[in-house]
């Protein structure tokens, strides 16, 4: 069963490792990060399995979108 998983802080060290592991298991990953501390290159988004959403988690409109 394939799931869509949202990982907050997905471009940080722990979030990027978790995102890669979930994608390797066949899940779709939406990594949510404002990139204040994280780095997009840690996540290696591929457009299909791993997607980076560069928004602030404290913004309700960003989460709703």
Predicted model as a PDB file, atoms N, CA, C, CB and O in Angstrom, pLDDT in the B-factor column:
MODEL        1                                                                  
ATOM      1  N   UNK A   1       0.847  -1.179   0.000  1.00 79.00           N  
ATOM      2  CA  UNK A   1       0.000   0.000   0.000  1.00 79.00           C  
ATOM      3  C   UNK A   1       0.892   1.241   0.000  1.00 79.00           C  
ATOM      4  CB  UNK A   1      -0.963  -0.001   1.225  1.00 79.00           C  
ATOM      5  O   UNK A   1       1.767   1.382   0.855  1.00 79.00           O  
ATOM      6  N   UNK A   2       0.672   2.121  -0.942  1.00 87.00           N  
ATOM      7  CA  UNK A   2       1.431   3.354  -1.051  1.00 87.00           C  
ATOM      8  C   UNK A   2       0.667   4.490  -0.375  1.00 87.00           C  
ATOM      9  CB  UNK A   2       1.717   3.690  -2.530  1.00 87.00           C  
ATOM     10  O   UNK A   2      -0.533   4.657  -0.592  1.00 87.00           O  
ATOM     11  N   UNK A   3       1.361   5.258   0.432  1.00 92.00           N  
ATOM     12  CA  UNK A   3       0.756   6.379   1.159  1.00 92.00           C  
ATOM     13  C   UNK A   3       1.351   7.695   0.684  1.00 92.00           C  
ATOM     14  CB  UNK A   3       0.958   6.218   2.683  1.00 92.00           C  
ATOM     15  O   UNK A   3       2.427   7.713   0.086  1.00 92.00           O  
ATOM     16  N   UNK A   4       0.661   8.791   0.947  1.00 93.00           N  
ATOM     17  CA  UNK A   4       1.232  10.118   0.799  1.00 93.00           C  
ATOM     18  C   UNK A   4       1.551  10.607   2.201  1.00 93.00           C  
ATOM     19  CB  UNK A   4       0.260  11.101   0.041  1.00 93.00           C  
ATOM     20  O   UNK A   4       0.665  10.716   3.048  1.00 93.00           O  
ATOM     21  N   UNK A   5       2.821  10.901   2.438  1.00 94.00           N  
ATOM     22  CA  UNK A   5       3.293  11.287   3.777  1.00 94.00           C  
ATOM     23  C   UNK A   5       3.763  12.729   3.763  1.00 94.00           C  
ATOM     24  CB  UNK A   5       4.436  10.356   4.255  1.00 94.00           C  
ATOM     25  O   UNK A   5       4.468  13.149   2.845  1.00 94.00           O  
ATOM     26  N   UNK A   6       3.375  13.489   4.776  1.00 92.00           N  
ATOM     27  CA  UNK A   6       3.860  14.851   4.937  1.00 92.00           C  
ATOM     28  C   UNK A   6       4.927  14.838   6.021  1.00 92.00           C  
ATOM     29  CB  UNK A   6       2.697  15.838   5.294  1.00 92.00           C  
ATOM     30  O   UNK A   6       4.682  14.388   7.140  1.00 92.00           O  
ATOM     31  N   UNK A   7       6.115  15.335   5.683  1.00 94.00           N  
ATOM     32  CA  UNK A   7       7.217  15.399   6.630  1.00 94.00           C  
ATOM     33  C   UNK A   7       7.522  16.865   6.887  1.00 94.00           C  
ATOM     34  CB  UNK A   7       8.479  14.639   6.099  1.00 94.00           C  
ATOM     35  O   UNK A   7       7.948  17.584   5.983  1.00 94.00           O  
ATOM     36  N   UNK A   8       7.304  17.312   8.124  1.00 92.00           N  
ATOM     37  CA  UNK A   8       7.637  18.692   8.465  1.00 92.00           C  
ATOM     38  C   UNK A   8       9.135  18.747   8.745  1.00 92.00           C  
ATOM     39  CB  UNK A   8       6.802  19.203   9.700  1.00 92.00           C  
ATOM     40  O   UNK A   8       9.704  17.828   9.335  1.00 92.00           O  
ATOM     41  N   UNK A   9       9.760  19.834   8.317  1.00 91.00           N  
ATOM     42  CA  UNK A   9      11.213  19.929   8.448  1.00 91.00           C  
ATOM     43  C   UNK A   9      11.905  18.966   7.491  1.00 91.00           C  
ATOM     44  CB  UNK A   9      11.643  19.642   9.893  1.00 91.00           C  
ATOM     45  O   UNK A   9      12.987  18.459   7.786  1.00 91.00           O  
ATOM     46  N   UNK A  10      11.283  18.718   6.360  1.00 89.00           N  
ATOM     47  CA  UNK A  10      11.764  17.710   5.413  1.00 89.00           C  
ATOM     48  C   UNK A  10      13.091  18.012   4.765  1.00 89.00           C  
ATOM     49  CB  UNK A  10      10.772  17.525   4.361  1.00 89.00           C  
ATOM     50  O   UNK A  10      13.692  17.107   4.186  1.00 89.00           O  
ATOM     51  N   UNK A  11      13.584  19.236   4.828  1.00 89.00           N  
ATOM     52  CA  UNK A  11      14.876  19.576   4.244  1.00 89.00           C  
ATOM     53  C   UNK A  11      15.963  19.678   5.310  1.00 89.00           C  
ATOM     54  CB  UNK A  11      14.775  20.888   3.475  1.00 89.00           C  
ATOM     55  O   UNK A  11      17.081  20.107   5.024  1.00 89.00           O  
ATOM     56  N   UNK A  12      15.638  19.286   6.528  1.00 91.00           N  
ATOM     57  CA  UNK A  12      16.649  19.212   7.584  1.00 91.00           C  
ATOM     58  C   UNK A  12      17.297  17.836   7.576  1.00 91.00           C  
ATOM     59  CB  UNK A  12      16.026  19.510   8.970  1.00 91.00           C  
ATOM     60  O   UNK A  12      16.940  16.992   6.754  1.00 91.00           O  
ATOM     61  N   UNK A  13      18.230  17.600   8.465  1.00 93.00           N  
ATOM     62  CA  UNK A  13      18.953  16.322   8.463  1.00 93.00           C  
ATOM     63  C   UNK A  13      18.018  15.141   8.721  1.00 93.00           C  
ATOM     64  CB  UNK A  13      20.063  16.343   9.515  1.00 93.00           C  
ATOM     65  O   UNK A  13      17.964  14.211   7.917  1.00 93.00           O  
ATOM     66  N   UNK A  14      17.294  15.169   9.819  1.00 94.00           N  
ATOM     67  CA  UNK A  14      16.422  14.036  10.167  1.00 94.00           C  
ATOM     68  C   UNK A  14      15.264  13.921   9.176  1.00 94.00           C  
ATOM     69  CB  UNK A  14      15.877  14.193  11.605  1.00 94.00           C  
ATOM     70  O   UNK A  14      14.933  12.820   8.736  1.00 94.00           O  
ATOM     71  N   UNK A  15      14.649  15.043   8.826  1.00 93.00           N  
ATOM     72  CA  UNK A  15      13.535  15.018   7.883  1.00 93.00           C  
ATOM     73  C   UNK A  15      13.927  14.502   6.514  1.00 93.00           C  
ATOM     74  CB  UNK A  15      12.953  16.387   7.746  1.00 93.00           C  
ATOM     75  O   UNK A  15      13.153  13.786   5.878  1.00 93.00           O  
ATOM     76  N   UNK A  16      15.127  14.855   6.045  1.00 91.00           N  
ATOM     77  CA  UNK A  16      15.561  14.392   4.723  1.00 91.00           C  
ATOM     78  C   UNK A  16      15.839  12.893   4.727  1.00 91.00           C  
ATOM     79  CB  UNK A  16      16.812  15.154   4.274  1.00 91.00           C  
ATOM     80  O   UNK A  16      15.541  12.206   3.751  1.00 91.00           O  
ATOM     81  N   UNK A  17      16.411  12.380   5.820  1.00 93.00           N  
ATOM     82  CA  UNK A  17      16.657  10.940   5.928  1.00 93.00           C  
ATOM     83  C   UNK A  17      15.330  10.184   5.964  1.00 93.00           C  
ATOM     84  CB  UNK A  17      17.496  10.618   7.192  1.00 93.00           C  
ATOM     85  O   UNK A  17      15.176   9.159   5.301  1.00 93.00           O  
ATOM     86  N   UNK A  18      14.381  10.691   6.736  1.00 94.00           N  
ATOM     87  CA  UNK A  18      13.055  10.073   6.801  1.00 94.00           C  
ATOM     88  C   UNK A  18      12.365  10.121   5.441  1.00 94.00           C  
ATOM     89  CB  UNK A  18      12.187  10.773   7.858  1.00 94.00           C  
ATOM     90  O   UNK A  18      11.761   9.134   5.022  1.00 94.00           O  
ATOM     91  N   UNK A  19      12.447  11.248   4.754  1.00 92.00           N  
ATOM     92  CA  UNK A  19      11.818  11.398   3.437  1.00 92.00           C  
ATOM     93  C   UNK A  19      12.396  10.406   2.435  1.00 92.00           C  
ATOM     94  CB  UNK A  19      11.998  12.831   2.918  1.00 92.00           C  
ATOM     95  O   UNK A  19      11.653   9.788   1.672  1.00 92.00           O  
ATOM     96  N   UNK A  20      13.717  10.252   2.433  1.00 91.00           N  
ATOM     97  CA  UNK A  20      14.360   9.299   1.517  1.00 91.00           C  
ATOM     98  C   UNK A  20      13.928   7.874   1.824  1.00 91.00           C  
ATOM     99  CB  UNK A  20      15.889   9.414   1.604  1.00 91.00           C  
ATOM    100  O   UNK A  20      13.679   7.089   0.909  1.00 91.00           O  
ATOM    101  N   UNK A  21      13.837   7.533   3.104  1.00 93.00           N  
ATOM    102  CA  UNK A  21      13.440   6.179   3.496  1.00 93.00           C  
ATOM    103  C   UNK A  21      11.993   5.897   3.085  1.00 93.00           C  
ATOM    104  CB  UNK A  21      13.608   5.987   5.017  1.00 93.00           C  
ATOM    105  O   UNK A  21      11.691   4.811   2.589  1.00 93.00           O  
ATOM    106  N   UNK A  22      11.110   6.855   3.287  1.00 94.00           N  
ATOM    107  CA  UNK A  22       9.713   6.678   2.896  1.00 94.00           C  
ATOM    108  C   UNK A  22       9.578   6.530   1.379  1.00 94.00           C  
ATOM    109  CB  UNK A  22       8.869   7.862   3.387  1.00 94.00           C  
ATOM    110  O   UNK A  22       8.828   5.679   0.899  1.00 94.00           O  
ATOM    111  N   UNK A  23      10.305   7.359   0.628  1.00 91.00           N  
ATOM    112  CA  UNK A  23      10.251   7.281  -0.836  1.00 91.00           C  
ATOM    113  C   UNK A  23      10.815   5.944  -1.319  1.00 91.00           C  
ATOM    114  CB  UNK A  23      11.035   8.456  -1.475  1.00 91.00           C  
ATOM    115  O   UNK A  23      10.301   5.368  -2.278  1.00 91.00           O  
ATOM    116  N   UNK A  24      11.859   5.449  -0.668  1.00 91.00           N  
ATOM    117  CA  UNK A  24      12.451   4.164  -1.045  1.00 91.00           C  
ATOM    118  C   UNK A  24      11.475   3.011  -0.808  1.00 91.00           C  
ATOM    119  CB  UNK A  24      13.746   3.924  -0.259  1.00 91.00           C  
ATOM    120  O   UNK A  24      11.567   1.974  -1.464  1.00 91.00           O  
ATOM    121  N   UNK A  25      10.557   3.187   0.112  1.00 93.00           N  
ATOM    122  CA  UNK A  25       9.532   2.173   0.384  1.00 93.00           C  
ATOM    123  C   UNK A  25       8.335   2.312  -0.547  1.00 93.00           C  
ATOM    124  CB  UNK A  25       9.070   2.268   1.831  1.00 93.00           C  
ATOM    125  O   UNK A  25       7.369   1.557  -0.433  1.00 93.00           O  
ATOM    126  N   UNK A  26       8.392   3.277  -1.471  1.00 92.00           N  
ATOM    127  CA  UNK A  26       7.325   3.436  -2.455  1.00 92.00           C  
ATOM    128  C   UNK A  26       6.275   4.460  -2.114  1.00 92.00           C  
ATOM    129  CB  UNK A  26       6.668   2.159  -2.659  1.00 92.00           C  
ATOM    130  O   UNK A  26       5.275   4.578  -2.822  1.00 92.00           O  
ATOM    131  N   UNK A  27       6.479   5.207  -1.043  1.00 94.00           N  
ATOM    132  CA  UNK A  27       5.502   6.221  -0.643  1.00 94.00           C  
ATOM    133  C   UNK A  27       5.798   7.546  -1.336  1.00 94.00           C  
ATOM    134  CB  UNK A  27       5.505   6.405   0.887  1.00 94.00           C  
ATOM    135  O   UNK A  27       6.932   7.806  -1.736  1.00 94.00           O  
ATOM    136  N   UNK A  28       4.781   8.374  -1.473  1.00 93.00           N  
ATOM    137  CA  UNK A  28       4.927   9.737  -1.990  1.00 93.00           C  
ATOM    138  C   UNK A  28       5.166  10.633  -0.784  1.00 93.00           C  
ATOM    139  CB  UNK A  28       3.651  10.202  -2.823  1.00 93.00           C  
ATOM    140  O   UNK A  28       4.437  10.548   0.205  1.00 93.00           O  
ATOM    141  N   UNK A  29       6.182  11.494  -0.854  1.00 93.00           N  
ATOM    142  CA  UNK A  29       6.558  12.341   0.275  1.00 93.00           C  
ATOM    143  C   UNK A  29       6.388  13.811  -0.094  1.00 93.00           C  
ATOM    144  CB  UNK A  29       8.012  12.058   0.709  1.00 93.00           C  
ATOM    145  O   UNK A  29       6.917  14.275  -1.104  1.00 93.00           O  
ATOM    146  N   UNK A  30       5.647  14.531   0.734  1.00 90.00           N  
ATOM    147  CA  UNK A  30       5.537  15.980   0.624  1.00 90.00           C  
ATOM    148  C   UNK A  30       6.310  16.543   1.811  1.00 90.00           C  
ATOM    149  CB  UNK A  30       4.019  16.471   0.609  1.00 90.00           C  
ATOM    150  O   UNK A  30       5.856  16.472   2.953  1.00 90.00           O  
ATOM    151  N   UNK A  31       7.475  17.101   1.530  1.00 89.00           N  
ATOM    152  CA  UNK A  31       8.337  17.659   2.579  1.00 89.00           C  
ATOM    153  C   UNK A  31       8.018  19.142   2.724  1.00 89.00           C  
ATOM    154  CB  UNK A  31       9.860  17.441   2.248  1.00 89.00           C  
ATOM    155  O   UNK A  31       8.100  19.903   1.760  1.00 89.00           O  
ATOM    156  N   UNK A  32       7.663  19.534   3.909  1.00 90.00           N  
ATOM    157  CA  UNK A  32       7.249  20.906   4.208  1.00 90.00           C  
ATOM    158  C   UNK A  32       8.364  21.554   5.006  1.00 90.00           C  
ATOM    159  CB  UNK A  32       5.885  20.947   4.995  1.00 90.00           C  
ATOM    160  O   UNK A  32       8.663  21.106   6.113  1.00 90.00           O  
ATOM    161  N   UNK A  33       8.989  22.599   4.475  1.00 90.00           N  
ATOM    162  CA  UNK A  33      10.116  23.236   5.165  1.00 90.00           C  
ATOM    163  C   UNK A  33      10.210  24.689   4.724  1.00 90.00           C  
ATOM    164  CB  UNK A  33      11.453  22.483   4.878  1.00 90.00           C  
ATOM    165  O   UNK A  33      10.005  24.998   3.550  1.00 90.00           O  
ATOM    166  N   UNK A  34      10.523  25.588   5.665  1.00 91.00           N  
ATOM    167  CA  UNK A  34      10.686  26.996   5.310  1.00 91.00           C  
ATOM    168  C   UNK A  34      12.127  27.326   4.916  1.00 91.00           C  
ATOM    169  CB  UNK A  34      10.256  27.877   6.472  1.00 91.00           C  
ATOM    170  O   UNK A  34      12.415  28.461   4.535  1.00 91.00           O  
ATOM    171  N   UNK A  35      13.022  26.365   5.000  1.00 89.00           N  
ATOM    172  CA  UNK A  35      14.436  26.468   4.632  1.00 89.00           C  
ATOM    173  C   UNK A  35      15.221  27.490   5.450  1.00 89.00           C  
ATOM    174  CB  UNK A  35      14.547  26.817   3.186  1.00 89.00           C  
ATOM    175  O   UNK A  35      16.255  27.984   5.001  1.00 89.00           O  
ATOM    176  N   UNK A  36      14.729  27.808   6.657  1.00 89.00           N  
ATOM    177  CA  UNK A  36      15.505  28.684   7.536  1.00 89.00           C  
ATOM    178  C   UNK A  36      16.734  27.934   8.053  1.00 89.00           C  
ATOM    179  CB  UNK A  36      14.632  29.191   8.722  1.00 89.00           C  
ATOM    180  O   UNK A  36      17.813  28.515   8.175  1.00 89.00           O  
ATOM    181  N   UNK A  37      16.572  26.650   8.356  1.00 87.00           N  
ATOM    182  CA  UNK A  37      17.686  25.835   8.834  1.00 87.00           C  
ATOM    183  C   UNK A  37      17.980  24.669   7.898  1.00 87.00           C  
ATOM    184  CB  UNK A  37      17.391  25.312  10.230  1.00 87.00           C  
ATOM    185  O   UNK A  37      19.103  24.166   7.862  1.00 87.00           O  
ATOM    186  N   UNK A  38      16.987  24.244   7.152  1.00 84.00           N  
ATOM    187  CA  UNK A  38      17.157  23.115   6.252  1.00 84.00           C  
ATOM    188  C   UNK A  38      17.772  23.533   4.927  1.00 84.00           C  
ATOM    189  CB  UNK A  38      15.830  22.439   6.011  1.00 84.00           C  
ATOM    190  O   UNK A  38      17.873  24.720   4.615  1.00 84.00           O  
ATOM    191  N   UNK A  39      18.178  22.539   4.158  1.00 86.00           N  
ATOM    192  CA  UNK A  39      18.759  22.795   2.831  1.00 86.00           C  
ATOM    193  C   UNK A  39      18.071  21.885   1.819  1.00 86.00           C  
ATOM    194  CB  UNK A  39      20.316  22.558   2.830  1.00 86.00           C  
ATOM    195  O   UNK A  39      17.994  20.672   2.014  1.00 86.00           O  
ATOM    196  N   UNK A  40      17.579  22.473   0.753  1.00 83.00           N  
ATOM    197  CA  UNK A  40      16.828  21.729  -0.259  1.00 83.00           C  
ATOM    198  C   UNK A  40      17.650  20.593  -0.856  1.00 83.00           C  
ATOM    199  CB  UNK A  40      16.369  22.666  -1.365  1.00 83.00           C  
ATOM    200  O   UNK A  40      17.094  19.550  -1.202  1.00 83.00           O  
ATOM    201  N   UNK A  41      18.960  20.775  -0.983  1.00 85.00           N  
ATOM    202  CA  UNK A  41      19.792  19.733  -1.597  1.00 85.00           C  
ATOM    203  C   UNK A  41      19.880  18.466  -0.736  1.00 85.00           C  
ATOM    204  CB  UNK A  41      21.192  20.274  -1.851  1.00 85.00           C  
ATOM    205  O   UNK A  41      20.222  17.402  -1.253  1.00 85.00           O  
ATOM    206  N   UNK A  42      19.579  18.561   0.564  1.00 83.00           N  
ATOM    207  CA  UNK A  42      19.549  17.358   1.404  1.00 83.00           C  
ATOM    208  C   UNK A  42      18.382  16.448   1.031  1.00 83.00           C  
ATOM    209  CB  UNK A  42      19.455  17.744   2.885  1.00 83.00           C  
ATOM    210  O   UNK A  42      18.474  15.226   1.149  1.00 83.00           O  
ATOM    211  N   UNK A  43      17.298  17.045   0.586  1.00 78.00           N  
ATOM    212  CA  UNK A  43      16.090  16.281   0.274  1.00 78.00           C  
ATOM    213  C   UNK A  43      16.174  15.602  -1.082  1.00 78.00           C  
ATOM    214  CB  UNK A  43      14.879  17.184   0.315  1.00 78.00           C  
ATOM    215  O   UNK A  43      15.650  14.501  -1.246  1.00 78.00           O  
ATOM    216  N   UNK A  44      16.814  16.224  -2.047  1.00 75.00           N  
ATOM    217  CA  UNK A  44      16.875  15.719  -3.419  1.00 75.00           C  
ATOM    218  C   UNK A  44      15.481  15.447  -3.982  1.00 75.00           C  
ATOM    219  CB  UNK A  44      17.717  14.445  -3.475  1.00 75.00           C  
ATOM    220  O   UNK A  44      15.170  14.307  -4.325  1.00 75.00           O  
ATOM    221  N   UNK A  45      14.625  16.492  -4.082  1.00 65.00           N  
ATOM    222  CA  UNK A  45      13.282  16.269  -4.613  1.00 65.00           C  
ATOM    223  C   UNK A  45      13.359  15.712  -6.028  1.00 65.00           C  
ATOM    224  CB  UNK A  45      12.467  17.576  -4.595  1.00 65.00           C  
ATOM    225  O   UNK A  45      14.215  16.126  -6.811  1.00 65.00           O  
ATOM    226  N   UNK A  46      12.476  14.780  -6.364  1.00 69.00           N  
ATOM    227  CA  UNK A  46      12.499  14.220  -7.709  1.00 69.00           C  
ATOM    228  C   UNK A  46      11.226  14.518  -8.485  1.00 69.00           C  
ATOM    229  CB  UNK A  46      12.713  12.733  -7.641  1.00 69.00           C  
ATOM    230  O   UNK A  46      11.051  14.018  -9.596  1.00 69.00           O  
ATOM    231  N   UNK A  47      10.336  15.322  -7.921  1.00 66.00           N  
ATOM    232  CA  UNK A  47       9.145  15.755  -8.641  1.00 66.00           C  
ATOM    233  C   UNK A  47       8.003  14.757  -8.653  1.00 66.00           C  
ATOM    234  CB  UNK A  47       9.508  16.069 -10.025  1.00 66.00           C  
ATOM    235  O   UNK A  47       6.867  15.120  -8.960  1.00 66.00           O  
ATOM    236  N   UNK A  48       8.283  13.515  -8.326  1.00 74.00           N  
ATOM    237  CA  UNK A  48       7.226  12.521  -8.331  1.00 74.00           C  
ATOM    238  C   UNK A  48       7.077  11.876  -6.962  1.00 74.00           C  
ATOM    239  CB  UNK A  48       7.500  11.462  -9.385  1.00 74.00           C  
ATOM    240  O   UNK A  48       5.988  11.898  -6.387  1.00 74.00           O  
ATOM    241  N   UNK A  49       8.139  11.309  -6.435  1.00 82.00           N  
ATOM    242  CA  UNK A  49       8.098  10.643  -5.132  1.00 82.00           C  
ATOM    243  C   UNK A  49       8.353  11.611  -3.984  1.00 82.00           C  
ATOM    244  CB  UNK A  49       9.117   9.520  -5.087  1.00 82.00           C  
ATOM    245  O   UNK A  49       7.780  11.458  -2.906  1.00 82.00           O  
ATOM    246  N   UNK A  50       9.209  12.610  -4.207  1.00 83.00           N  
ATOM    247  CA  UNK A  50       9.539  13.575  -3.153  1.00 83.00           C  
ATOM    248  C   UNK A  50       9.316  14.990  -3.673  1.00 83.00           C  
ATOM    249  CB  UNK A  50      11.008  13.394  -2.670  1.00 83.00           C  
ATOM    250  O   UNK A  50       9.899  15.398  -4.678  1.00 83.00           O  
ATOM    251  N   UNK A  51       8.472  15.720  -2.979  1.00 85.00           N  
ATOM    252  CA  UNK A  51       8.148  17.092  -3.360  1.00 85.00           C  
ATOM    253  C   UNK A  51       8.489  18.001  -2.189  1.00 85.00           C  
ATOM    254  CB  UNK A  51       6.642  17.234  -3.765  1.00 85.00           C  
ATOM    255  O   UNK A  51       8.131  17.704  -1.049  1.00 85.00           O  
ATOM    256  N   UNK A  52       9.174  19.100  -2.458  1.00 86.00           N  
ATOM    257  CA  UNK A  52       9.496  20.076  -1.417  1.00 86.00           C  
ATOM    258  C   UNK A  52       8.537  21.246  -1.522  1.00 86.00           C  
ATOM    259  CB  UNK A  52      10.968  20.560  -1.534  1.00 86.00           C  
ATOM    260  O   UNK A  52       8.428  21.874  -2.576  1.00 86.00           O  
ATOM    261  N   UNK A  53       7.841  21.542  -0.432  1.00 86.00           N  
ATOM    262  CA  UNK A  53       6.976  22.715  -0.340  1.00 86.00           C  
ATOM    263  C   UNK A  53       7.692  23.703   0.564  1.00 86.00           C  
ATOM    264  CB  UNK A  53       5.534  22.353   0.210  1.00 86.00           C  
ATOM    265  O   UNK A  53       7.830  23.472   1.765  1.00 86.00           O  
ATOM    266  N   UNK A  54       8.146  24.806  -0.018  1.00 88.00           N  
ATOM    267  CA  UNK A  54       8.901  25.800   0.746  1.00 88.00           C  
ATOM    268  C   UNK A  54       7.948  26.845   1.300  1.00 88.00           C  
ATOM    269  CB  UNK A  54       9.989  26.466  -0.131  1.00 88.00           C  
ATOM    270  O   UNK A  54       7.716  27.891   0.693  1.00 88.00           O  
ATOM    271  N   UNK A  55       7.405  26.536   2.466  1.00 89.00           N  
ATOM    272  CA  UNK A  55       6.460  27.419   3.151  1.00 89.00           C  
ATOM    273  C   UNK A  55       6.684  27.314   4.648  1.00 89.00           C  
ATOM    274  CB  UNK A  55       4.991  27.063   2.789  1.00 89.00           C  
ATOM    275  O   UNK A  55       7.391  26.424   5.119  1.00 89.00           O  
ATOM    276  N   UNK A  56       6.080  28.226   5.390  1.00 87.00           N  
ATOM    277  CA  UNK A  56       6.171  28.224   6.844  1.00 87.00           C  
ATOM    278  C   UNK A  56       4.992  27.457   7.421  1.00 87.00           C  
ATOM    279  CB  UNK A  56       6.212  29.667   7.400  1.00 87.00           C  
ATOM    280  O   UNK A  56       3.842  27.725   7.072  1.00 87.00           O  
ATOM    281  N   UNK A  57       5.270  26.516   8.291  1.00 85.00           N  
ATOM    282  CA  UNK A  57       4.240  25.677   8.899  1.00 85.00           C  
ATOM    283  C   UNK A  57       3.258  26.493   9.746  1.00 85.00           C  
ATOM    284  CB  UNK A  57       4.889  24.597   9.757  1.00 85.00           C  
ATOM    285  O   UNK A  57       2.138  26.047   9.999  1.00 85.00           O  
ATOM    286  N   UNK A  58       3.665  27.662  10.176  1.00 88.00           N  
ATOM    287  CA  UNK A  58       2.788  28.520  10.996  1.00 88.00           C  
ATOM    288  C   UNK A  58       1.783  29.288  10.163  1.00 88.00           C  
ATOM    289  CB  UNK A  58       3.617  29.498  11.803  1.00 88.00           C  
ATOM    290  O   UNK A  58       0.943  29.996  10.718  1.00 88.00           O  
ATOM    291  N   UNK A  59       1.847  29.167   8.831  1.00 88.00           N  
ATOM    292  CA  UNK A  59       0.938  29.881   7.930  1.00 88.00           C  
ATOM    293  C   UNK A  59      -0.216  28.964   7.535  1.00 88.00           C  
ATOM    294  CB  UNK A  59       1.691  30.386   6.665  1.00 88.00           C  
ATOM    295  O   UNK A  59      -0.033  28.054   6.727  1.00 88.00           O  
ATOM    296  N   UNK A  60      -1.423  29.198   8.107  1.00 90.00           N  
ATOM    297  CA  UNK A  60      -2.568  28.322   7.816  1.00 90.00           C  
ATOM    298  C   UNK A  60      -2.914  28.260   6.322  1.00 90.00           C  
ATOM    299  CB  UNK A  60      -3.783  28.796   8.594  1.00 90.00           C  
ATOM    300  O   UNK A  60      -3.345  27.214   5.836  1.00 90.00           O  
ATOM    301  N   UNK A  61      -2.734  29.352   5.597  1.00 90.00           N  
ATOM    302  CA  UNK A  61      -3.054  29.363   4.177  1.00 90.00           C  
ATOM    303  C   UNK A  61      -2.110  28.443   3.404  1.00 90.00           C  
ATOM    304  CB  UNK A  61      -2.980  30.791   3.622  1.00 90.00           C  
ATOM    305  O   UNK A  61      -2.527  27.786   2.450  1.00 90.00           O  
ATOM    306  N   UNK A  62      -0.848  28.394   3.807  1.00 83.00           N  
ATOM    307  CA  UNK A  62       0.127  27.521   3.141  1.00 83.00           C  
ATOM    308  C   UNK A  62      -0.216  26.063   3.356  1.00 83.00           C  
ATOM    309  CB  UNK A  62       1.542  27.803   3.648  1.00 83.00           C  
ATOM    310  O   UNK A  62      -0.075  25.249   2.444  1.00 83.00           O  
ATOM    311  N   UNK A  63      -0.664  25.726   4.551  1.00 80.00           N  
ATOM    312  CA  UNK A  63      -1.030  24.347   4.844  1.00 80.00           C  
ATOM    313  C   UNK A  63      -2.292  23.952   4.079  1.00 80.00           C  
ATOM    314  CB  UNK A  63      -1.238  24.155   6.354  1.00 80.00           C  
ATOM    315  O   UNK A  63      -2.386  22.839   3.560  1.00 80.00           O  
ATOM    316  N   UNK A  64      -3.250  24.855   4.011  1.00 82.00           N  
ATOM    317  CA  UNK A  64      -4.495  24.569   3.295  1.00 82.00           C  
ATOM    318  C   UNK A  64      -4.252  24.350   1.810  1.00 82.00           C  
ATOM    319  CB  UNK A  64      -5.489  25.706   3.493  1.00 82.00           C  
ATOM    320  O   UNK A  64      -4.914  23.523   1.182  1.00 82.00           O  
ATOM    321  N   UNK A  65      -3.307  25.085   1.253  1.00 77.00           N  
ATOM    322  CA  UNK A  65      -2.999  24.955  -0.186  1.00 77.00           C  
ATOM    323  C   UNK A  65      -2.356  23.619  -0.444  1.00 77.00           C  
ATOM    324  CB  UNK A  65      -2.072  26.096  -0.672  1.00 77.00           C  
ATOM    325  O   UNK A  65      -2.018  23.307  -1.586  1.00 77.00           O  
TER     326      UNK A  65                                                      
ENDMDL                                                                          
END                                                                             
